[in-house]
């Protein structure tokens, strides 16, 4: 459950960042870079801050 929520939240943030970058200001594309770097870091370290936050909120694995 937590893994699906992480992917859903990351995808939503990326889509919001794309829309804001297109319609508001191109600096909002940096949101996508941040999410991408976080996903890359997670693949190497197997640690995800969002996973810890969701776990603290009571979301089960």
Secondary structure, 3 states (H helix, E strand, C coil): CHHHHHHHHHHHHHHHHHHHHHHCCHHHHHHHHHHHHHHHHHHHHCCCHHHHHHHHCCCCC
